[in-house]
């Protein structure tokens, strides 16, 4: 491996601690907003308790700040920042300036704090004397949907560069899911990849998908060899995709009624690709793509062979040649360019030797690993001598376990998802599930017009008032579910919700229900403004989680180099940051 010092410089641990200190100072005042539950917005008078401003003024200030930030471009570290007392009142702790709030939140984002190593700069440093691999010019877009292609292509390029830099041939893909990244690393870059997923269904599906992908891949190369200028096989265009989505009502309902994090109906919130959003917007003008994460793409609802050519597109001779080529590949177990899906539940204590029998010096990777799997991936890297490097992109922050979230836990747990670093452990810092959940919001998506589902959130918050006043239930343990998209009015929504919750509908008449609606409708702007405050704050919560992980890597004595890299376009993939680290060469 080339000397680690030839890689780009990154902030050292004392510098990161200083940034953490400032971020925590801001979050101590802002966390109550992020931790508040939208369902309880009216029952607990959250606007009056936490904000001392006019809601319309807050919305106008946040929009103006967003427009100014977009026009000015990335803010230089520390430039134009204002003192924290201007954000929150020192006595009441209420928000007293939306403008100052927006500036502070912008200042404490990953980009403004100067935490990121530029992606292209890193690739350039890794590619010293690198020779192009066969098939490296093939684009992922030919084999998967736009969003997944964007993620897989960028991450596989980085992984291959790291592997070449360190001289590694084996890749361990933890939380490999459907195997898109693993298959691509194997087929395009000739790496030996083990994809490990806890779901046997995913493993079986990945095997079948990889078989079909190999078939498609070989056919593509056969065509390009036969006619360098001929048409390449691609994913269907949006019109074809629309034909594949046969359950229009069910799919639109799932998309339209995926609410903000605080809707009790959803714990895991889907993120749709831009192409999916555009298809649905063509069908229903008032429907917006949701600004939240956990991948549910068109590939997930299409059959696994949706991207394969039809028989009319393929000559029998070509198909015969592809089958012969595939038989040759599968008959060589010693081939270093293979992808092997495995089923195993990965923890920080997992012994890779027990899972991968021919384990050698390797690189551990993870693309959108959920909850504790992301920090556990970093712990595996730190503790296993065979793992020489790590490249991890996490997601689903609401599924993280927190060491200091509940001081009266009835069970003991030694390893927690958050915090990881010594600094935050000493602070005994706790975000709480609601704050971690709101960290999954996507400010960049909202900024480009993919707005929040305000009316559905408003319905749920007013329903909670009815439940509290007429049924005496202050905290509802049962979820209402995806009801909003199935209802034609607020009255319909309440009736369906009460029935699903098993509550006596006769207690509230139609007149009572509509009285609640008319009473709170003028205050819908409060809810919209409050949710926008949460969206603006979301990058700060994510920054805290990423900083915690980066500090953990910097604390490891065996780590030669570690960095945070913005890998994806945040509009397409809101969870766009990768944590990368390499061990010292012995």
Backbone torsions as a table, in degrees:
resi	resn	phi	psi	omega
1	UNK	NA	138.9	174.0
2	UNK	-63.4	158.4	-177.8
3	UNK	-60.4	138.2	-178.0
4	UNK	-61.6	-25.5	-178.4
5	UNK	-69.9	-11.9	176.3
6	UNK	-78.4	-11.6	175.7
7	UNK	-80.9	161.0	-178.0
8	UNK	-58.0	146.4	176.8
9	UNK	-68.9	147.6	179.3
10	UNK	-131.9	159.9	179.5
11	UNK	-60.5	138.6	178.1
12	UNK	-82.9	175.3	-173.6
13	UNK	-62.7	-45.3	177.4
14	UNK	-58.8	-37.5	178.0
15	UNK	-65.1	-42.3	178.5
16	UNK	-65.0	-38.0	178.0
17	UNK	-63.2	-39.3	178.4
18	UNK	-63.9	-40.0	177.9
19	UNK	-67.8	-39.2	176.6
20	UNK	-60.6	-41.7	-178.7
21	UNK	-59.6	-46.0	178.4
22	UNK	-65.7	-41.6	179.4
23	UNK	-62.0	-43.8	179.9
24	UNK	-63.7	-37.3	178.9
25	UNK	-60.9	-41.7	177.6
26	UNK	-69.4	-43.3	-175.7
27	UNK	-68.4	-25.9	177.6
28	UNK	-59.8	-33.6	176.5
29	UNK	-85.7	-32.6	-172.6
30	UNK	-90.4	-21.1	-173.2
31	UNK	-59.1	-36.1	177.6
32	UNK	-56.3	-32.6	177.7
33	UNK	-69.0	-45.8	-178.7
34	UNK	-69.4	-28.2	-176.5
35	UNK	-85.5	-13.5	-177.6
36	UNK	-69.2	145.9	-178.9
37	UNK	-97.5	122.8	-176.8
38	UNK	-59.6	-32.1	178.8
39	UNK	-59.1	-33.5	-178.3
40	UNK	-93.3	16.7	-172.0
41	UNK	-58.4	-46.7	-179.2
42	UNK	-87.1	-36.1	-177.9
43	UNK	-64.7	-30.7	-179.2
44	UNK	-109.5	10.9	175.5
45	UNK	49.2	52.3	-172.5
46	UNK	-63.8	-36.2	179.9
47	UNK	-63.7	-47.2	-179.1
48	UNK	-66.4	-32.2	-177.1
49	UNK	-77.7	-31.1	-170.4
50	UNK	-117.0	-15.4	-175.0
51	UNK	-130.9	130.9	179.0
52	UNK	-111.8	52.3	-175.9
53	UNK	-144.6	162.4	174.4
54	UNK	-77.1	130.2	-176.3
55	UNK	-59.6	-39.4	179.1
56	UNK	-65.4	-36.6	176.8
57	UNK	-65.4	-37.6	177.6
58	UNK	-64.1	-46.5	179.4
59	UNK	-60.0	-44.1	179.7
60	UNK	-63.3	-41.2	-178.9
61	UNK	-66.4	-40.4	-179.7
62	UNK	-68.2	-39.4	177.2
63	UNK	-64.9	-42.0	179.8
64	UNK	-64.4	-41.7	178.7
65	UNK	-63.9	-40.2	179.3
66	UNK	-65.2	-42.3	179.3
67	UNK	-65.5	-40.1	179.7
68	UNK	-66.5	-39.7	179.9
69	UNK	-65.5	-39.6	-179.6
70	UNK	-67.5	-38.0	-179.5
71	UNK	-71.2	-37.6	-177.1
72	UNK	-79.4	-22.5	-176.5
73	UNK	83.1	-169.7	-177.5
74	UNK	-59.4	135.1	179.9
75	UNK	-79.8	135.2	175.6
76	UNK	-69.0	147.1	-177.4
77	UNK	-57.4	122.5	174.1
78	UNK	80.8	-1.1	-175.2
79	UNK	-82.1	134.6	173.9
80	UNK	63.9	22.6	-177.3
81	UNK	-84.0	147.8	-177.1
82	UNK	-113.9	162.7	-176.9
83	UNK	-69.2	146.0	-177.3
84	UNK	-62.5	-33.3	179.5
85	UNK	-56.7	-19.9	178.2
86	UNK	-78.5	-12.4	-179.8
87	UNK	-87.2	-51.1	-177.8
88	UNK	-120.9	144.4	177.4
89	UNK	-66.9	132.2	-176.6
90	UNK	-67.5	-26.7	-178.2
91	UNK	-92.8	-52.4	-176.6
92	UNK	-86.7	-16.4	-176.2
93	UNK	66.5	9.6	179.3
94	UNK	-79.0	153.3	174.8
95	UNK	-65.4	127.4	-176.8
96	UNK	-120.0	-4.5	178.1
97	UNK	-151.1	111.5	178.1
98	UNK	-68.8	-35.2	179.2
99	UNK	-63.5	-45.7	179.6
100	UNK	-66.2	-36.3	177.8
101	UNK	-60.6	-47.0	-179.1
102	UNK	-64.2	-40.1	178.7
103	UNK	-65.8	-42.2	179.8
104	UNK	-65.3	-43.4	179.3
105	UNK	-63.0	-39.5	177.5
106	UNK	-64.9	-42.2	-179.0
107	UNK	-61.4	-37.7	-176.4
108	UNK	-95.5	25.9	172.0
109	UNK	-86.6	163.1	-178.9
110	UNK	-56.1	-45.3	-175.6
111	UNK	-66.9	-46.3	-176.5
112	UNK	-69.2	-28.7	178.7
113	UNK	-77.4	-5.6	178.0
114	UNK	70.5	35.0	-176.1
115	UNK	-86.9	-21.5	-169.8
116	UNK	-89.4	141.6	168.2
117	UNK	-92.7	125.4	-177.8
118	UNK	-57.7	134.0	-176.4
119	UNK	-59.0	-50.5	-177.7
120	UNK	-64.4	-36.3	178.1
121	UNK	-63.7	-40.9	178.3
122	UNK	-65.8	-44.8	179.6
123	UNK	-59.8	-41.4	179.7
124	UNK	-61.0	-42.7	179.8
125	UNK	-67.9	-35.4	-178.8
126	UNK	-74.7	-24.2	-171.7
127	UNK	-93.1	25.1	178.0
128	UNK	-62.3	121.8	179.4
129	UNK	58.9	27.3	-178.6
130	UNK	-84.4	132.3	175.7
131	UNK	-96.8	143.8	-179.0
132	UNK	-68.7	136.1	178.8
133	UNK	-84.4	155.6	175.7
134	UNK	-60.8	136.1	177.2
135	UNK	81.8	3.9	-174.3
136	UNK	-71.9	-16.6	-179.9
137	UNK	-85.7	-1.2	-179.5
138	UNK	-77.8	133.8	-177.3
139	UNK	-92.0	140.6	-178.8
140	UNK	-65.7	-24.1	-175.9
141	UNK	-59.6	-21.4	-178.2
142	UNK	-76.0	-9.4	-172.7
143	UNK	-126.8	-3.8	-179.7
144	UNK	-157.9	172.4	-176.2
145	UNK	-69.0	169.2	-171.2
146	UNK	-59.2	-48.4	-177.1
147	UNK	-63.9	-51.2	-178.7
148	UNK	-64.4	-36.5	177.4
149	UNK	-60.9	-44.8	179.8
150	UNK	-58.5	-44.6	-178.7
151	UNK	-69.5	-49.8	-174.8
152	UNK	-65.8	-41.2	-177.3
153	UNK	-64.9	-46.5	-179.1
154	UNK	-65.8	-44.7	-175.6
155	UNK	-72.3	-38.3	179.8
156	UNK	-66.7	-35.4	177.0
157	UNK	-63.1	-42.6	178.7
158	UNK	-67.4	-44.3	-179.5
159	UNK	-60.8	-45.2	179.6
160	UNK	-61.8	-39.2	179.9
161	UNK	-66.2	-40.4	177.5
162	UNK	-65.4	-44.0	-179.9
163	UNK	-60.4	-43.6	178.1
164	UNK	-65.2	-40.5	-179.0
165	UNK	-61.0	-38.6	-177.8
166	UNK	-97.3	-5.8	-179.7
167	UNK	74.3	37.8	-177.8
168	UNK	-103.7	146.6	176.8
169	UNK	-116.5	-18.0	-174.4
170	UNK	-106.0	132.2	179.8
171	UNK	-121.2	132.4	173.9
172	UNK	-109.4	111.5	-178.7
173	UNK	-98.3	102.1	-178.0
174	UNK	-86.7	140.9	-174.8
175	UNK	63.8	44.7	-170.6
176	UNK	-70.8	-17.1	175.2
177	UNK	57.5	-122.6	-176.4
178	UNK	-80.4	-4.8	171.6
179	UNK	83.9	16.3	-178.9
180	UNK	-62.9	-49.2	-179.8
181	UNK	-63.5	-46.0	-179.2
182	UNK	-59.8	-47.3	-179.8
183	UNK	-60.6	-42.6	-176.4
184	UNK	-68.4	-40.6	177.8
185	UNK	-61.5	-37.8	-179.6
186	UNK	-73.1	-50.2	-173.8
187	UNK	-73.2	-43.3	-174.6
188	UNK	-83.3	-40.2	-172.1
189	UNK	-108.2	-0.9	175.1
190	UNK	68.0	28.4	-179.3
191	UNK	-92.1	154.3	176.5
192	UNK	-90.0	107.2	-170.0
193	UNK	-115.5	131.5	169.7
194	UNK	-109.6	118.2	177.6
195	UNK	-99.8	118.4	-176.6
196	UNK	-110.8	124.7	179.1
197	UNK	-138.1	146.8	-177.4
198	UNK	-76.3	-16.7	-177.7
199	UNK	-94.4	120.3	176.7
200	UNK	-65.3	-31.3	176.7
201	UNK	-63.2	-44.5	177.6
202	UNK	-62.2	-42.8	-179.3
203	UNK	-61.5	-47.0	178.9
204	UNK	-61.9	-44.6	179.1
205	UNK	-63.7	-37.1	179.5
206	UNK	-65.2	-39.1	178.2
207	UNK	-61.4	-47.1	-178.6
208	UNK	-67.3	-40.7	179.7
209	UNK	-64.6	-40.2	179.8
210	UNK	-65.7	-37.6	177.0
211	UNK	-60.7	-45.9	-179.8
212	UNK	-68.2	-36.6	-180.0
213	UNK	-66.4	-39.6	176.1
214	UNK	-59.4	-42.7	179.5
215	UNK	-60.6	-46.0	-179.7
216	UNK	-66.8	-41.6	-179.5
217	UNK	-61.5	-48.7	-180.0
218	UNK	-63.9	-37.5	178.2
219	UNK	-64.7	-41.6	178.8
220	UNK	-59.3	-45.9	180.0
221	UNK	-66.9	-35.4	177.6
222	UNK	-62.8	-40.3	179.8
223	UNK	-68.0	-43.2	-178.0
224	UNK	-68.9	-30.3	175.5
225	UNK	-69.6	-38.2	-178.4
226	UNK	-72.5	-35.0	-178.3
227	UNK	-146.6	98.3	-175.4
228	UNK	-61.0	-24.1	-178.5
229	UNK	-106.8	9.1	-177.7
230	UNK	-76.0	167.6	-179.6
231	UNK	-70.2	131.5	177.9
232	UNK	-86.0	149.3	177.0
233	UNK	-73.7	130.1	-177.6
234	UNK	-130.1	169.1	172.5
235	UNK	-63.5	150.5	177.7
236	UNK	-60.2	150.2	175.0
237	UNK	-72.4	176.2	-173.8
238	UNK	-59.5	-33.4	180.0
239	UNK	-63.0	-39.7	178.4
240	UNK	-69.2	-37.7	179.2
241	UNK	-61.1	-40.5	179.7
242	UNK	-60.0	-36.3	179.3
243	UNK	-65.7	-32.6	-178.2
244	UNK	-72.3	-28.3	-178.1
245	UNK	-82.9	90.2	-171.5
246	UNK	-83.8	-29.5	-177.6
247	UNK	-92.8	75.6	-174.4
248	UNK	-57.4	-48.1	-176.5
249	UNK	-62.8	-47.6	-178.0
250	UNK	-64.6	-42.7	-176.6
251	UNK	-68.2	-44.5	-179.9
252	UNK	-64.1	-37.2	179.1
253	UNK	-63.9	-42.2	-179.5
254	UNK	-63.3	-40.6	-179.9
255	UNK	-72.3	-49.2	-174.0
256	UNK	-65.8	-34.1	-173.9
257	UNK	-99.6	13.9	172.0
258	UNK	-77.8	101.6	-170.0
259	UNK	-85.6	176.5	174.3
260	UNK	-58.8	163.9	-173.5
261	UNK	-54.6	-29.1	-173.9
262	UNK	-86.7	2.3	172.0
263	UNK	-71.4	126.3	-175.9
264	UNK	-63.4	-13.7	-174.3
265	UNK	-77.7	-14.1	-171.7
266	UNK	-133.6	127.0	173.9
267	UNK	-103.3	-31.9	177.3
268	UNK	-117.9	121.7	-167.4
269	UNK	-110.4	123.8	-173.2
270	UNK	-74.3	151.9	175.4
271	UNK	-120.1	128.8	-175.6
272	UNK	-109.3	148.6	178.2
273	UNK	-70.8	161.7	179.2
274	UNK	-60.5	-36.2	-179.8
275	UNK	-66.0	-39.2	178.2
276	UNK	-64.3	-43.7	-179.4
277	UNK	-61.7	-39.9	-178.2
278	UNK	-68.3	-35.3	177.4
279	UNK	-62.2	-47.5	-177.4
280	UNK	-69.3	-37.3	179.8
281	UNK	-64.4	-29.9	175.7
282	UNK	-63.8	-30.8	-175.4
283	UNK	-87.6	-30.6	-175.0
284	UNK	-145.2	103.2	-168.6
285	UNK	-58.9	-31.0	-175.5
286	UNK	-91.6	11.6	-177.0
287	UNK	-95.4	131.8	-178.4
288	UNK	-114.4	146.5	171.4
289	UNK	-66.9	140.3	-174.0
290	UNK	-79.9	142.0	-177.2
291	UNK	-86.9	40.5	-174.4
292	UNK	-132.2	167.3	-166.4
293	UNK	-109.4	176.7	-174.4
294	UNK	97.8	112.5	-164.3
295	UNK	-69.6	125.8	167.3
296	UNK	-136.9	93.7	-173.9
297	UNK	-104.1	174.0	178.5
298	UNK	-60.8	-31.2	177.9
299	UNK	-62.8	-25.7	-178.8
300	UNK	-74.8	-23.8	-178.1
301	UNK	-105.4	-10.7	173.9
302	UNK	-84.4	155.1	174.4
303	UNK	-63.5	156.3	-174.2
304	UNK	-62.9	-22.7	-178.5
305	UNK	-101.1	19.6	-176.4
306	UNK	-64.9	-27.1	-177.2
307	UNK	-93.4	6.0	-179.7
308	UNK	-85.6	151.8	177.5
309	UNK	-68.9	149.2	174.7
310	UNK	-79.6	166.2	-178.6
311	UNK	-62.1	-30.0	-179.6
312	UNK	-68.9	-18.5	-179.2
313	UNK	-89.4	-11.3	-170.5
314	UNK	-123.9	128.2	176.0
315	UNK	-75.8	147.8	-178.4
316	UNK	-57.4	-38.0	-179.6
317	UNK	-64.8	-38.6	179.1
318	UNK	-66.0	-43.0	179.6
319	UNK	-62.3	-41.1	178.8
320	UNK	-61.7	-42.6	179.8
321	UNK	-64.0	-40.3	179.4
322	UNK	-63.0	-42.2	179.5
323	UNK	-62.8	-41.4	178.1
324	UNK	-62.1	-42.3	179.7
325	UNK	-64.5	-40.7	-179.2
326	UNK	-65.6	-39.8	178.4
327	UNK	-62.9	-38.3	178.3
328	UNK	-63.3	-40.9	-178.8
329	UNK	-66.6	-48.8	-174.7
330	UNK	-72.8	-15.3	179.9
331	UNK	-86.1	1.4	-178.7
332	UNK	-115.8	87.1	-179.1
333	UNK	-65.4	-19.0	-179.4
334	UNK	-86.2	-0.7	179.5
335	UNK	-59.5	126.0	-177.8
336	UNK	-75.5	-15.9	-178.9
337	UNK	-98.5	76.9	-178.7
338	UNK	-135.0	159.8	175.0
339	UNK	-125.3	122.5	-178.2
340	UNK	-119.9	105.2	175.7
341	UNK	-73.8	133.5	179.9
342	UNK	-129.5	150.5	178.1
343	UNK	-107.4	120.6	176.8
344	UNK	-165.6	145.5	176.8
345	UNK	-90.0	117.1	-174.1
346	UNK	-92.3	129.8	171.6
347	UNK	-125.5	177.2	178.7
348	UNK	-64.3	-23.0	-178.0
349	UNK	-96.6	1.5	-177.1
350	UNK	-59.9	135.7	175.9
351	UNK	-93.9	109.7	-177.1
352	UNK	-62.5	-29.6	178.8
353	UNK	-61.8	-30.5	179.6
354	UNK	-76.3	-19.8	-177.4
355	UNK	-98.8	-46.6	-179.8
356	UNK	-108.1	106.6	-172.1
357	UNK	-68.1	-32.9	-179.3
358	UNK	-104.7	40.3	-178.8
359	UNK	-59.5	135.0	175.7
360	UNK	-136.9	-174.3	176.2
361	UNK	-54.2	128.3	-169.1
362	UNK	-145.9	171.8	174.0
363	UNK	-115.9	125.5	177.6
364	UNK	-95.5	130.9	-177.8
365	UNK	-131.9	161.5	176.3
366	UNK	-159.0	123.5	179.5
367	UNK	-105.1	110.9	-178.6
368	UNK	55.8	55.8	174.9
369	UNK	-78.0	130.7	-169.9
370	UNK	-83.4	143.7	169.7
371	UNK	53.0	-128.3	-175.7
372	UNK	-70.1	-13.8	-179.2
373	UNK	-64.2	-33.1	179.4
374	UNK	-65.8	-54.4	176.3
375	UNK	-63.4	-33.5	177.9
376	UNK	-66.5	-31.0	174.5
377	UNK	-61.7	-41.7	178.3
378	UNK	-67.4	-36.4	179.1
379	UNK	-68.3	-38.7	176.5
380	UNK	-61.5	-44.2	176.9
381	UNK	-57.2	-45.3	-175.6
382	UNK	-69.5	-31.0	-170.1
383	UNK	-100.6	-17.0	-175.4
384	UNK	-104.3	122.1	-175.5
385	UNK	-65.0	-28.4	-178.7
386	UNK	-72.1	-23.7	-177.6
387	UNK	-84.7	109.6	-174.8
388	UNK	-93.7	-17.4	-179.8
389	UNK	-156.2	164.0	179.4
390	UNK	-142.7	143.5	173.7
391	UNK	-139.8	107.0	-169.9
392	UNK	-129.6	128.5	172.0
393	UNK	-117.1	114.5	-177.5
394	UNK	-91.3	174.3	173.9
395	UNK	-162.1	-176.7	174.9
396	UNK	52.7	57.4	-178.3
397	UNK	-61.3	-26.3	-178.9
398	UNK	-67.5	-16.8	179.3
399	UNK	-91.3	-0.5	176.6
400	UNK	-66.4	142.5	170.1
401	UNK	-87.1	140.4	-178.6
402	UNK	-117.5	128.8	-176.4
403	UNK	-64.1	-37.0	-173.2
404	UNK	-110.6	19.5	-177.2
405	UNK	-73.4	-41.1	-178.5
406	UNK	-129.9	108.8	-176.7
407	UNK	-76.0	-4.6	-178.0
408	UNK	-119.9	42.0	-179.5
409	UNK	-65.0	141.5	179.5
410	UNK	-92.2	2.2	-179.9
411	UNK	-135.1	155.9	-179.2
412	UNK	-101.4	138.3	177.5
413	UNK	-141.1	130.2	-175.9
414	UNK	-89.2	-33.1	-175.7
415	UNK	-117.4	126.3	-176.6
416	UNK	-118.2	153.5	178.4
417	UNK	-71.8	-30.6	-179.0
418	UNK	-152.5	137.5	-4.5
419	UNK	-83.9	163.8	178.3
420	UNK	-104.6	-39.7	-171.6
421	UNK	-82.5	158.3	-177.6
422	UNK	-63.8	-38.2	-176.2
423	UNK	-58.6	-49.7	-178.0
424	UNK	-74.3	-28.4	174.1
425	UNK	-65.5	-41.4	177.6
426	UNK	-66.1	-33.6	176.0
427	UNK	-74.8	-13.2	-174.6
428	UNK	51.6	46.4	-172.9
429	UNK	-76.4	139.3	178.2
430	UNK	-134.2	129.4	174.0
431	UNK	-88.6	-47.5	-173.5
432	UNK	94.0	152.5	-172.8
433	UNK	-63.4	-41.3	-178.5
434	UNK	-62.3	-40.3	178.6
435	UNK	-66.9	-41.8	178.3
436	UNK	-65.4	-34.2	178.6
437	UNK	-67.2	-41.6	-180.0
438	UNK	-70.0	-20.5	175.8
439	UNK	-65.5	-15.7	178.1
440	UNK	-82.1	-7.2	176.6
441	UNK	-66.5	152.8	-174.5
442	UNK	-116.3	97.6	-179.5
443	UNK	-59.3	-40.5	-177.4
444	UNK	-63.7	-35.1	178.7
445	UNK	-69.8	-42.4	177.8
446	UNK	-62.5	-37.6	-178.0
447	UNK	-64.6	-26.5	179.3
448	UNK	-99.0	17.1	171.7
449	UNK	97.4	2.9	176.9
450	UNK	-88.8	81.9	-165.0
451	UNK	-75.9	-176.9	-178.2
452	UNK	-89.2	149.8	179.9
453	UNK	-80.5	68.6	-170.8
454	UNK	-60.2	-43.9	-174.9
455	UNK	-64.6	-41.5	-179.9
456	UNK	-65.1	-37.5	176.9
457	UNK	-68.1	-37.7	177.2
458	UNK	-62.6	-45.3	177.5
459	UNK	-55.6	-46.3	-176.2
460	UNK	-67.3	-38.8	-179.4
461	UNK	-67.6	-39.7	177.8
462	UNK	-69.8	-38.7	175.3
463	UNK	-56.5	-40.2	-179.8
464	UNK	-61.8	-35.1	176.4
465	UNK	-64.6	-41.3	178.3
466	UNK	-63.4	-44.8	180.0
467	UNK	-61.7	-40.5	179.9
468	UNK	-67.1	-46.2	-174.1
469	UNK	-73.8	-36.3	-172.6
470	UNK	-105.6	-15.1	-179.0
471	UNK	-123.7	-2.9	176.7
472	UNK	66.7	22.0	-178.9
473	UNK	-102.8	113.6	-179.5
474	UNK	-89.1	-32.7	177.3
475	UNK	-126.2	119.4	-177.0
476	UNK	-97.7	116.8	-178.2
477	UNK	-78.9	-23.2	-179.0
478	UNK	-91.7	143.0	-178.8
479	UNK	-85.8	142.0	176.5
480	UNK	-69.9	-38.3	179.4
481	UNK	89.6	-170.6	-175.6
482	UNK	-85.8	74.9	-175.0
483	UNK	-101.0	-31.7	-172.5
484	UNK	-52.4	-46.2	-176.3
485	UNK	-66.8	-16.8	-178.2
486	UNK	-94.8	-1.4	-173.9
487	UNK	-107.7	144.5	179.8
488	UNK	-93.7	-13.5	-177.5
489	UNK	-159.2	171.0	177.1
490	UNK	-63.7	-39.3	178.0
491	UNK	-58.7	-46.3	178.3
492	UNK	-61.4	-41.1	-179.8
493	UNK	-61.8	-46.4	-178.6
494	UNK	-64.4	-44.5	-179.1
495	UNK	-60.3	-47.2	-178.9
496	UNK	-65.9	-38.0	-178.7
497	UNK	-67.7	-45.0	179.7
498	UNK	-61.3	-40.1	179.1
499	UNK	-64.0	-43.5	-179.5
500	UNK	-66.4	-33.9	179.8
501	UNK	-80.6	-4.0	179.2
502	UNK	73.4	29.2	-179.3
503	UNK	-102.0	148.5	-177.1
504	UNK	-69.6	109.9	-177.5
505	UNK	-67.3	-24.8	-175.8
506	UNK	-67.9	-14.8	179.9
507	UNK	-68.5	-24.0	-178.6
508	UNK	-124.6	123.2	179.9
509	UNK	-83.3	169.4	177.5
510	UNK	-60.0	-38.2	-179.7
511	UNK	-64.5	-41.6	178.8
512	UNK	-63.8	-44.7	-179.2
513	UNK	-59.8	-45.5	-178.2
514	UNK	-71.5	-27.9	174.5
515	UNK	-63.0	-41.1	176.9
516	UNK	-63.2	-42.5	180.0
517	UNK	-60.8	-47.4	-178.8
518	UNK	-67.2	-32.6	-179.7
519	UNK	-66.8	-41.3	-173.6
520	UNK	-97.9	-12.4	-178.9
521	UNK	-56.8	-41.4	177.8
522	UNK	-64.2	-15.7	-178.4
523	UNK	-101.9	11.9	178.3
524	UNK	-63.0	-30.3	179.4
525	UNK	-64.1	-29.1	175.3
526	UNK	-61.6	-46.1	-179.3
527	UNK	-64.3	-42.1	179.6
528	UNK	-64.0	-43.9	-180.0
529	UNK	-65.4	-39.5	-179.5
530	UNK	-64.5	-42.7	179.1
531	UNK	-66.6	-32.4	176.3
532	UNK	-67.9	-35.1	174.4
533	UNK	-61.6	-40.2	178.7
534	UNK	-65.5	-39.5	179.2
535	UNK	-64.7	-43.5	-180.0
536	UNK	-64.8	-32.8	-178.7
537	UNK	-80.4	-21.6	-173.8
538	UNK	-52.8	-45.2	-179.8
539	UNK	-60.8	-26.7	179.3
540	UNK	-70.5	-38.5	177.4
541	UNK	-67.1	-41.5	177.2
542	UNK	-64.2	-40.1	177.4
543	UNK	-57.8	-42.3	179.1
544	UNK	-60.7	-45.1	-179.2
545	UNK	-64.8	-43.0	-179.7
546	UNK	-69.6	-39.0	177.3
547	UNK	-62.7	-39.7	177.6
548	UNK	-57.9	-44.8	-178.7
549	UNK	-70.1	-38.9	179.3
550	UNK	-66.7	-40.9	177.1
551	UNK	-62.4	-39.1	177.2
552	UNK	-58.1	-45.3	179.5
553	UNK	-64.5	-38.9	179.2
554	UNK	-66.5	-24.7	-179.6
555	UNK	-76.3	-17.4	-175.1
556	UNK	-78.9	121.2	-176.0
557	UNK	-64.4	-28.5	-175.5
558	UNK	-84.5	-3.9	-176.6
559	UNK	-89.5	124.2	-179.1
560	UNK	-85.3	-32.9	-174.7
561	UNK	-156.0	137.9	177.8
562	UNK	-148.0	149.8	-175.6
563	UNK	-159.5	163.8	172.7
564	UNK	-112.8	128.7	-175.1
565	UNK	-128.4	132.2	173.4
566	UNK	-80.7	108.6	-168.4
567	UNK	-97.2	-32.7	-173.4
568	UNK	-121.4	164.6	169.8
569	UNK	-71.6	119.6	-174.4
570	UNK	-66.3	-19.5	175.7
571	UNK	-71.8	-41.1	177.6
572	UNK	-76.6	-41.5	-176.0
573	UNK	-135.4	90.6	-176.2
574	UNK	-55.3	-35.1	174.9
575	UNK	-87.5	88.2	-165.5
576	UNK	-111.4	2.3	-173.8
577	UNK	-101.4	135.4	177.8
578	UNK	-111.1	136.1	171.3
579	UNK	-97.3	126.4	-175.0
580	UNK	-127.2	138.5	177.5
581	UNK	-150.6	147.8	177.0
582	UNK	-127.9	141.4	178.8
583	UNK	-84.1	161.1	175.4
584	UNK	-66.2	143.9	178.9
585	UNK	-85.7	128.8	-177.7
586	UNK	-94.3	NA	NA
